[in-house]
Amino acid sequence: MSVGIAALTAHGLTATWMDAAVTALRAIVEHRDDLVKTRTQTVNRLHVVLTHLIPAGAPRGLSAVRAAEMLRRGRPRDLAGKTIRGPVIDLVGEIRQLDRRIGKATSDIEASVTESGTH
């Protein structure tokens, strides 16, 4: 409360304001962070599903390309494997879509920073 009284009674204080460009940039960065978090969760789900399909599972740093290669190499013959293959294909598609969206958000951030004239 005393800070508020001091602010009201003090003369010559500089008013602060939020730059619209900063607000926009913050929104883009938060969006990209959310996409990266979602991608990480999707890759983790893919790892779990792949352990049901491939005995050794998948290596670290799993990408959509690597998962698709693993899927092509091991064609399941049994019902369980054929059934599990569907969710793997869906998850690989989700990761590819998230990779594109993360790339676009990264480009938007770079363009916004360049446009603002800052580094």
Salt bridges, closest charged atoms under 4 A:
GLU69 OE1 - ARG66 NH1 3.77
GLU94 OE1 - ARG45 NH2 3.34
ASP99 OD1 - ARG39 NE 2.41
ASP108 OD2 - LYS104 NZ 2.87
